[in-house]
Amino acid sequence: MSRAQIKPRPIRVLVAKVGLDGHDRGAKFIASALRDAGMEVIYTGLRQTPEMVVNSALQEDVDAIGVSILSGAHMTVFPKIMKLIKEKEMNDVLVTGGGIIPDKDMNILNEIGVGKLFPPGAHTNDIVSYIKDWVKQNRPF
């Protein structure tokens, strides 16, 4: 079978809720939208630690990690995830997410390697397109 005949695997995304934030309606909504767009989605459930998220992402061989955070702990959670990603040499995994994150903090997180972050009310088409485009550019298979 030639390479052209091999169907590429779907994009795999881990959707996570980190910390004590118990509001997962948005994360479940995004997970459904990503599934509807043809992606494989692994939803970790509530109250995950950064270590649990990164270990799950490694085990599941994901292309992207999407973190939903509404608790205000984004400046602790995202840097910890990025540190663990680097330690495990998972440099080809997108870390993105959304929630209530001030623009100033989004810029700081982008500078440390976190991808685009989406505020509440972001269009799911924009999120889907962003992940697809990032994977196409950074993880060609």
Buried (B, 14 or more C-beta within 10 A) or exposed (E): EEEEEEEEEBBBBBBBBBBEBEEBEBBBEBBBBBBEBEBBBBBBEBEBBBEBBBBBBBEBEBBBBBBBBBBBBBEBBBBBBBBBBEEEEBEEBBBBBBBEBEEEBBEBBEEEBBBBBBEEEBEBEEBBEBBBEBBEEBBEE
